[in-house]
């Protein structure tokens, strides 16, 4: 076990204000692998003050120079990719290959994309007799989740720095070690002191202090809808800008003309990815009544292959939560065709890959975000019924549509109340905006739309 001391504030590691620590547990074997300081309001205040002090110089730094620092940061992340992957595997439990392919590689791509945007974005434009100037919103508070611990940090830090903002990051308490590694990468990349700051700690203490701080101009949060509401309420008191990426209950709509086997297998893989701990996972599979039985059999067979492929969920509380949802699904009349609530291993926070059939749209497992390797397969009568079911939750983060002809899938996707839709297995695009409708959040991340969240607009009339 390694004890990690201090907070990264003002370009250096500084002693924490308090003595309390947070234990970091490997969810695969339940062993403590390290500790980090439990930040206080005093730590948060020091970090925000450092960010505020660094803001004028960084905001005045030419975009090309900011782009050069982001390029240097990307290069450091490339050099440390193996260390990043190993760290995420240790604290999140993700299989190493997945950590390498996703947890390390995606943040590198995102950092690179913002290096390019910082160099090419039109921070000033002319319209009529006005010049429209896009300038940094100011000091940013970034509160990030544990499921994609480095990606979610980079998805906030990179656009903030590209825009000319300074930032304070409060990472999730379950996965703070990769955040500390990132702080070292920021330092190595030569990003000026105070532009990036890191405070580890608990959400109700450090997170709330950061959201409430009067010198914070924007709060960017990724996590549960319940906490997002709380942060929005806190920010409203000072009329702060917020960017919220919250929960999801995404529908995977397989139309009758689709390649059923391919659509089902890819859909199961999507749900099992990262042990189901993905807000945009397609956790509701919608199948036409005439193909339903075949699809259920395909899904059950596919899920059974993931028993030894996926890692644990993040902690004991999450394991109990997911198993509780599985028990509730059974109690409400859904039919288990793969997996179940029983723990598949004696140690570690593992959950069996689980598939439910005979799920109706009003069941709890069809309405609430489970955040584990659990798939619900629902039956629809016709296309209008499928659309009603797909749009029938409080969420609208992501989704998928499969059809024999791309145009047919696109026509359906345009009617879905959700922020992004994958057509016939479309690939993740780090330049496309990511964010949701309804209670899935406010604002967008990634690409030029993500950069816009960290800018404010001023018009000069001549």
Secondary structure per residue as TSV (DSSP state, phi and psi in degrees):
chain	resnum	aa	ss	phi	psi
A	1	X	-	360.0	136.5
A	2	X	E	-115.9	131.0
A	3	X	E	-91.2	120.4
A	4	X	-	-100.8	121.8
A	5	X	-	-103.2	152.8
A	6	X	-	83.4	167.9
A	7	X	E	-117.8	148.5
A	8	X	E	-90.1	102.9
A	9	X	E	-135.5	129.6
A	10	X	T	63.5	31.2
A	11	X	T	85.7	11.2
A	12	X	E	-153.2	158.4
A	13	X	E	-79.8	123.4
A	14	X	E	-120.3	148.9
A	15	X	-	-58.4	142.7
A	16	X	-	-71.1	154.3
A	17	X	S	-70.4	-33.4
A	18	X	S	-110.0	-179.3
A	19	X	-	-106.1	-10.3
A	20	X	-	-70.5	148.2
A	21	X	E	-129.6	161.4
A	22	X	E	-112.0	128.5
A	23	X	E	-83.7	134.7
A	24	X	E	-102.5	124.5
A	25	X	E	-112.6	135.5
A	26	X	E	-76.7	113.1
A	27	X	T	-69.6	-12.4
A	28	X	T	-77.8	-29.4
A	29	X	T	-131.7	1.7
A	30	X	T	66.0	22.1
A	31	X	E	-96.6	141.3
A	32	X	E	-72.6	125.3
A	33	X	E	-110.2	-5.1
A	34	X	E	174.7	173.5
A	35	X	E	-134.9	152.8
A	36	X	E	-134.3	157.8
A	37	X	E	-65.2	143.8
A	38	X	-	-91.1	102.5
A	39	X	-	-65.3	153.2
A	40	X	-	-117.0	175.9
A	41	X	H	-60.9	-30.5
A	42	X	H	-66.4	-41.8
A	43	X	H	-63.0	-43.7
A	44	X	H	-61.1	-44.1
A	45	X	H	-61.1	-41.9
A	46	X	H	-62.8	-40.9
A	47	X	H	-67.5	-42.7
A	48	X	H	-65.9	-40.2
A	49	X	H	-63.5	-38.2
A	50	X	H	-64.3	-41.7
A	51	X	H	-65.4	-40.8
A	52	X	H	-64.4	-40.1
A	53	X	H	-66.7	-33.8
A	54	X	H	-83.0	-13.0
A	55	X	H	-61.8	-49.6
A	56	X	H	-57.3	-44.9
A	57	X	H	-68.2	-41.3
A	58	X	H	-70.0	-40.1
A	59	X	H	-62.9	-31.7
A	60	X	H	-85.0	-7.8
A	61	X	S	-67.3	130.4
A	62	X	-	-55.9	140.8
A	63	X	H	-53.1	-35.4
A	64	X	H	-63.2	-35.1
A	65	X	H	-73.4	-38.7
A	66	X	H	-61.5	-39.4
A	67	X	H	-61.7	-39.2
A	68	X	H	-64.8	-37.9
A	69	X	H	-68.0	-38.0
A	70	X	H	-68.3	-35.8
A	71	X	H	-63.2	-42.1
A	72	X	H	-63.1	-38.7
A	73	X	H	-64.0	-44.6
A	74	X	H	-57.5	-42.8
A	75	X	H	-64.4	-37.1
A	76	X	H	-66.1	-40.5
A	77	X	H	-63.5	-37.7
A	78	X	H	-61.2	-45.9
A	79	X	H	-65.1	-27.6
A	80	X	T	-104.1	16.0
A	81	X	H	-57.6	-41.4
A	82	X	H	-65.3	-42.1
A	83	X	H	-65.2	-39.1
A	84	X	H	-60.9	-49.3
A	85	X	H	-61.6	-43.9
A	86	X	H	-64.6	-36.7
A	87	X	H	-68.1	-44.8
A	88	X	H	-64.2	-40.5
A	89	X	H	-60.3	-39.9
A	90	X	H	-69.3	-40.2
A	91	X	H	-97.6	-19.9
A	92	X	H	-106.0	-24.7
A	93	X	-	89.1	5.3
A	94	X	-	-65.8	137.6
A	95	X	-	-54.7	143.6
A	96	X	H	-59.3	-40.5
A	97	X	H	-61.4	-39.3
A	98	X	H	-69.0	-38.6
A	99	X	I	-62.1	-39.7
A	100	X	I	-68.0	-45.1
A	101	X	I	-76.6	-27.8
A	102	X	I	-120.8	-59.9
A	103	X	I	-64.2	-29.5
A	104	X	I	-96.4	-42.3
A	105	X	H	-73.8	-40.0
A	106	X	H	-64.8	-45.2
A	107	X	H	-59.3	-34.1
A	108	X	H	-62.7	-45.2
A	109	X	H	-63.3	-41.3
A	110	X	H	-67.0	-43.6
A	111	X	H	-59.8	-42.6
A	112	X	H	-63.7	-38.4
A	113	X	H	-64.5	-36.4
A	114	X	H	-79.4	-24.5
A	115	X	H	-62.1	-42.5
A	116	X	H	-68.8	-41.4
A	117	X	H	-65.1	-40.1
A	118	X	H	-60.0	-32.4
A	119	X	H	-82.6	-21.0
A	120	X	H	-117.3	-14.5
A	121	X	-	-67.3	140.6
A	122	X	-	-83.7	90.0
A	123	X	S	-71.7	-10.8
A	124	X	E	-141.6	137.6
A	125	X	E	-146.0	156.3
A	126	X	E	-107.4	135.2
A	127	X	E	-139.7	116.3
A	128	X	T	59.1	-128.3
A	129	X	T	-97.1	21.4
A	130	X	E	-120.7	149.6
A	131	X	E	-107.5	123.8
A	132	X	E	-99.1	121.7
A	133	X	E	-112.6	126.9
A	134	X	E	-102.6	118.7
A	135	X	E	-127.4	161.2
A	136	X	E	-62.2	143.3
A	137	X	-	-70.0	-25.6
A	138	X	-	131.6	-134.4
A	139	X	E	-87.5	129.0
A	140	X	E	-108.6	136.0
A	141	X	E	-103.7	120.9
A	142	X	E	-114.3	118.2
A	143	X	E	-114.4	115.0
A	144	X	-	-115.9	156.1
A	145	X	-	-93.2	177.5
A	146	X	S	-94.5	-14.3
A	147	X	T	-74.4	-35.0
A	148	X	T	-130.7	75.0
A	149	X	H	-63.9	-38.0
A	150	X	H	-86.5	-39.9
A	151	X	H	-55.9	-44.7
A	152	X	H	-68.9	-28.2
A	153	X	H	-70.9	-50.1
A	154	X	H	-64.9	-34.9
A	155	X	H	-64.9	-16.7
A	156	X	H	-103.8	-44.4
A	157	X	H	-67.0	-45.6
A	158	X	H	-61.0	-49.7
A	159	X	H	-67.9	-34.0
A	160	X	H	-61.4	-46.1
A	161	X	H	-69.4	-37.9
A	162	X	H	-61.2	-36.4
A	163	X	H	-75.1	-18.2
A	164	X	T	100.3	10.4
A	165	X	-	-82.7	162.2
A	166	X	E	-109.5	162.8
A	167	X	E	-148.6	147.3
A	168	X	E	-121.3	125.2
A	169	X	E	-106.6	131.6
A	170	X	E	-115.5	101.7
A	171	X	-	-78.0	164.8
A	172	X	-	-61.6	142.2
A	173	X	T	-68.9	-20.8
A	174	X	T	-76.2	-27.2
A	175	X	S	-134.1	59.5
A	176	X	-	-89.1	-10.5
A	177	X	H	-70.9	-40.0
A	178	X	H	-68.9	-26.8
A	179	X	H	-66.7	-38.7
A	180	X	H	-67.1	-38.0
A	181	X	H	-61.3	-40.4
A	182	X	H	-63.7	-39.4
A	183	X	H	-60.1	-40.3
A	184	X	H	-63.6	-37.3
A	185	X	H	-65.3	-40.1
A	186	X	H	-59.0	-44.9
A	187	X	H	-62.8	-44.5
A	188	X	H	-65.0	-31.4
A	189	X	T	-75.6	-6.6
A	190	X	T	79.9	21.8
A	191	X	-	-71.7	130.0
A	192	X	-	-57.0	151.7
A	193	X	T	-56.7	134.9
A	194	X	T	88.5	-15.0
A	195	X	T	-69.4	-39.7
A	196	X	E	-121.3	134.6
A	197	X	E	-138.3	148.6
A	198	X	E	-131.3	126.8
A	199	X	-	-126.4	118.2
A	200	X	-	-87.1	153.7
A	201	X	-	161.4	-179.3
A	202	X	-	-85.1	148.0
A	203	X	I	-57.3	-50.0
A	204	X	I	-66.0	-14.7
A	205	X	I	-106.1	-75.0
A	206	X	I	-68.2	-41.6
A	207	X	I	-63.2	-45.3
A	208	X	H	-67.1	-40.4
A	209	X	H	-60.8	-36.9
A	210	X	H	-70.0	-45.2
A	211	X	H	-64.0	-33.4
A	212	X	H	-83.3	-16.2
A	213	X	-	-60.2	129.8
A	214	X	T	-66.7	-19.2
A	215	X	T	-94.3	8.3
A	216	X	-	-93.3	130.2
A	217	X	-	-97.6	-27.5
A	218	X	E	-142.2	134.2
A	219	X	E	-110.5	119.6
A	220	X	E	-110.2	118.9
A	221	X	E	-128.8	136.7
A	222	X	E	-124.2	127.1
A	223	X	S	165.9	-151.6
A	224	X	-	-72.9	154.0
A	225	X	H	-63.3	-36.8
A	226	X	H	-61.3	-46.5
A	227	X	H	-69.9	-35.6
A	228	X	H	-59.3	-40.1
A	229	X	H	-60.9	-42.4
A	230	X	H	-62.8	-43.6
A	231	X	H	-65.9	-40.3
A	232	X	H	-61.8	-39.1
A	233	X	H	-66.1	-41.3
A	234	X	H	-63.0	-46.0
A	235	X	H	-66.3	-31.4
A	236	X	H	-62.2	-29.5
A	237	X	T	-59.3	-33.0
A	238	X	T	-110.9	10.1
A	239	X	T	53.0	44.4
A	240	X	-	-79.5	150.5
A	241	X	E	-73.0	141.6
A	242	X	E	-128.7	148.1
A	243	X	E	-127.6	119.5
A	244	X	E	-124.9	119.7
A	245	X	E	-112.8	109.1
A	246	X	-	-115.0	-143.2
A	247	X	-	-80.4	174.5
A	248	X	-	-153.3	157.9
A	249	X	-	-147.2	63.9
A	250	X	-	-73.6	143.5
A	251	X	E	-97.3	135.6
A	252	X	E	-108.6	100.1
A	253	X	E	-94.1	115.6
A	254	X	E	-106.3	105.9
A	255	X	-	-77.4	157.7
A	256	X	T	-58.9	-24.9
A	257	X	T	-83.8	-5.0
A	258	X	S	-73.4	162.9
A	259	X	-	-74.3	98.6
A	260	X	H	-60.8	-47.8
A	261	X	H	-61.4	-44.4
A	262	X	H	-64.4	-45.3
A	263	X	H	-63.1	-41.8
A	264	X	H	-67.5	-45.7
A	265	X	H	-64.5	-42.1
A	266	X	H	-67.0	-37.3
A	267	X	H	-63.8	-42.2
A	268	X	H	-63.8	-44.0
A	269	X	H	-59.5	-39.3
A	270	X	H	-61.2	-43.3
A	271	X	H	-70.0	-35.5
A	272	X	H	-80.2	-18.5
A	273	X	G	-55.5	136.0
A	274	X	G	57.0	32.0
A	275	X	G	58.2	31.2
A	276	X	G	79.0	4.0
A	277	X	-	-93.5	61.4
A	278	X	-	-136.1	122.9
A	279	X	T	-64.5	-27.6
A	280	X	T	-95.2	8.9
A	281	X	-	-60.0	143.9
A	282	X	-	-83.4	76.3
A	283	X	-	-82.2	-7.6
A	284	X	E	-118.8	115.8
A	285	X	E	-100.8	119.8
A	286	X	E	-104.5	121.9
A	287	X	E	-125.4	138.2
A	288	X	E	-63.2	146.4
A	289	X	G	-56.2	-33.5
A	290	X	G	-73.3	-18.8
A	291	X	G	-111.7	4.3
A	292	X	H	-61.8	-51.5
A	293	X	H	-61.5	-41.2
A	294	X	H	-63.9	-42.3
A	295	X	H	-65.5	-40.6
A	296	X	H	-61.0	-43.2
A	297	X	H	-64.1	-41.5
A	298	X	H	-63.4	-42.1
A	299	X	H	-66.2	-42.2
A	300	X	H	-63.6	-42.6
A	301	X	H	-64.1	-43.1
A	302	X	H	-65.1	-43.1
A	303	X	H	-63.4	-35.1
A	304	X	H	-61.4	-24.9
A	305	X	T	-75.6	-12.6
A	306	X	T	-94.4	2.1
A	307	X	T	-54.9	-40.2
A	308	X	T	-110.6	14.1
A	309	X	T	-101.4	-28.8
A	310	X	S	-98.2	156.5
A	311	X	-	-86.9	-173.0
A	312	X	-	-76.9	170.3
A	313	X	-	-81.6	174.2
A	314	X	S	-71.8	-33.2
A	315	X	S	-156.7	176.0
A	316	X	H	-64.0	-37.6
A	317	X	H	-63.1	-42.5
A	318	X	H	-68.3	-37.9
A	319	X	H	-60.3	-46.6
A	320	X	H	-64.1	-37.7
A	321	X	H	-63.8	-48.1
A	322	X	H	-64.9	-44.0
A	323	X	H	-63.1	-33.9
A	324	X	H	-63.9	-39.7
A	325	X	H	-65.1	-39.1
A	326	X	H	-62.7	-44.3
A	327	X	H	-61.6	-37.9
A	328	X	H	-67.7	-37.4
A	329	X	H	-59.8	-44.5
A	330	X	H	-63.0	-44.8
A	331	X	H	-62.7	-31.8
A	332	X	T	-87.5	-0.4
A	333	X	T	106.5	3.0
A	334	X	-	-71.8	155.1
A	335	X	E	-106.4	121.0
A	336	X	E	-73.4	125.4
A	337	X	E	-118.3	-6.8
A	338	X	E	-158.6	143.7
A	339	X	-	73.1	-151.5
A	340	X	-	151.3	-179.4
A	341	X	S	-78.0	-15.6
A	342	X	S	-68.9	137.8
A	343	X	-	-65.8	129.2
A	344	X	S	-78.8	-12.1
A	345	X	S	-137.0	157.3
A	346	X	S	-74.7	-29.7
A	347	X	S	-129.9	160.0
A	348	X	S	87.8	156.1
A	349	X	S	-93.9	58.5
A	350	X	-	-88.4	149.3
A	351	X	-	-131.1	135.7
A	352	X	-	-67.0	137.8
A	353	X	-	-57.5	122.3
A	354	X	E	-125.0	137.2
A	355	X	E	-129.0	130.9
A	356	X	E	-109.2	136.1
A	357	X	E	-109.3	173.2
A	358	X	E	55.6	36.7
A	359	X	E	-87.2	133.0
A	360	X	-	-104.0	154.3
A	361	X	T	-59.8	-23.9
A	362	X	T	-87.0	-6.1
A	363	X	S	-68.1	151.2
A	364	X	H	-56.9	-42.1
A	365	X	H	-70.4	-12.4
A	366	X	H	-97.4	-6.5
A	367	X	H	-116.4	-33.2
A	368	X	S	-105.3	148.0
A	369	X	-	-74.3	122.7
A	370	X	-	-91.5	-39.5
A	371	X	-	63.0	48.2
A	372	X	S	-157.0	178.1
A	373	X	S	-78.6	66.0
A	374	X	E	-129.9	123.2
A	375	X	E	-114.3	134.9
A	376	X	E	-108.6	127.8
A	377	X	E	-106.0	119.3
A	378	X	E	-113.2	149.9
A	379	X	E	-100.0	138.3
A	380	X	E	-126.7	155.7
A	381	X	S	-87.5	-45.9
A	382	X	S	-151.4	-178.0
A	383	X	H	-61.8	-40.1
A	384	X	H	-65.6	-36.8
A	385	X	H	-65.6	-40.8
A	386	X	H	-61.7	-41.6
A	387	X	H	-65.7	-41.1
A	388	X	H	-61.0	-43.1
A	389	X	H	-68.2	-44.8
A	390	X	H	-59.2	-40.0
A	391	X	T	-89.6	4.4
A	392	X	-	-91.7	36.5
A	393	X	S	-132.1	171.9
A	394	X	S	-77.1	-7.6
A	395	X	E	-99.4	164.4
A	396	X	E	-164.1	57.2
A	397	X	S	-91.9	-49.2
A	398	X	-	-149.3	-174.6
A	399	X	E	172.5	178.0
A	400	X	E	-148.4	149.1
A	401	X	E	-135.8	136.4
A	402	X	E	-123.0	135.1
A	403	X	-	-156.1	162.5
A	404	X	S	-65.1	-35.4
A	405	X	S	-114.0	135.1
A	406	X	H	-57.6	-39.9
A	407	X	H	-60.1	-37.2
A	408	X	H	-64.5	-42.9
A	409	X	H	-66.6	-41.5
A	410	X	H	-63.5	-41.6
A	411	X	H	-60.3	-40.3
A	412	X	H	-69.8	-43.9
A	413	X	H	-59.4	-36.1
A	414	X	T	-63.4	-20.4
A	415	X	T	-94.9	-3.4
A	416	X	S	-83.5	137.5
A	417	X	-	-87.6	74.4
A	418	X	S	-154.2	156.4
A	419	X	S	-75.4	-28.5
A	420	X	-	-151.8	144.6
A	421	X	-	-134.1	130.6
A	422	X	E	-91.1	128.2
A	423	X	E	-99.6	118.9
A	424	X	S	48.6	43.9
A	425	X	S	82.6	26.6
A	426	X	-	-53.0	144.7
A	427	X	-	-81.8	154.1
A	428	X	-	-61.0	135.1
A	429	X	-	-122.6	111.2
A	430	X	T	-69.7	-5.9
A	431	X	T	-97.0	-11.9
A	432	X	S	-84.8	145.9
A	433	X	-	-65.3	139.0
A	434	X	B	-122.6	123.8
A	435	X	-	167.7	174.6
A	436	X	-	-125.7	170.8
A	437	X	E	-92.8	170.6
A	438	X	E	49.5	-132.5
A	439	X	T	-84.0	14.4
A	440	X	T	-87.4	-1.9
A	441	X	E	135.9	-174.7
A	442	X	E	-136.2	127.0
A	443	X	S	95.5	179.5
A	444	X	-	-135.8	152.4
A	445	X	B	-117.9	160.2
A	446	X	S	78.6	146.2
A	447	X	H	63.6	-162.2
A	448	X	H	-65.4	-31.7
A	449	X	H	-69.1	-34.3
A	450	X	H	-67.4	-38.3
A	451	X	H	-61.5	-39.7
A	452	X	H	-60.0	-28.3
A	453	X	T	-62.1	-25.0
A	454	X	T	-101.9	13.2
A	455	X	E	-119.2	151.5
A	456	X	E	-123.3	158.2
A	457	X	E	-114.0	133.1
A	458	X	E	-126.7	134.0
A	459	X	E	-111.1	136.3
A	460	X	E	-114.8	120.3
A	461	X	E	-96.9	138.1
A	462	X	-	-123.0	360.0
